[in-house]
Amino acid sequence: MSGRYVRRALAKFVNTLFAPGLCLACGCELSGTGALCECCSQRLALVPNPCRYCGQPNPVAGSVCPPCLLNPPRWQRLIAPLQYRGLTRDYLQQFKYSEALHLVRPLAGRCFESFHRFESRPEVLLPVPLHRRRLLERGFNQAEEIAIQWSRESAIPLDRRALTRLQSTPSQAGLSAVQREKNVRGVFSFDNRRGYHHVAIVDDIVTTGSTVGEITRVLHRGGVEFVEVWALARAYRE
């Protein structure tokens, strides 16, 4: 077992053993069974009136914002409840880059109610895959960790094998929208031997949508008819 996996296991054990009843954000004693107190949980701010296609705040009445009415994305629904700012941004960066896996549960739990607003449910959850090289470097796939939580809560199965990443590409951080789209073009493969028709792609953050857009293109080519995107947070347009 590598030192990275040992550190992860030790950090999780220490957090569970020594602070089972303390808020992960402020350290105050918890009155319930959650990982955050009510005050800190509310600091994980939700996107107001999100557009069903892009997840951005919709300035008009209805479910679809004006930009998406004119130019809808490839996917059929996007749910990314949290605003990527403040405590949410701090937590997601700790989770992704500092192996703070204990933060997955409170973040995923804060979002889960947003997925109950729709009658139709996906058949399966497909986490955005990491290339094997990046997975070995990081030690875990953040999208898969999130998908595990939502699969448990929703009883929707998780498929780790159907969607794969063929190439190791540079990080999307710091790239423009055009550069991000080129960076992920042709890097995913989808095996639909189980005949999925309605799936949800799971990721941590949706920024420009280039990654999930490319995956959606591959899924549609593989026979999937309805693609949802489930993410923890949505970065706002600048």
ABEGO torsion letter per residue (X at the ends): XBAAAAAAAAAAAAAAAAAAABBAAAGBBBABABABBAAAAAABBBBBGBBAAAGBBBABBEABBAAAAABBBABABBBBABBBBEAAAAAAAAAAAAGBAAAAAAAAAAAAAAAAABABBBABBBBBBBBAAAAAAAGBBAAAAAAAAAAAAAGBBBBAAABBBABBBBBABGBBAAAAAAAABGABBBBAAAGBABBBBBBABBBAGAAAAAAAAAAAAAGBABBBBBBABBBBBX
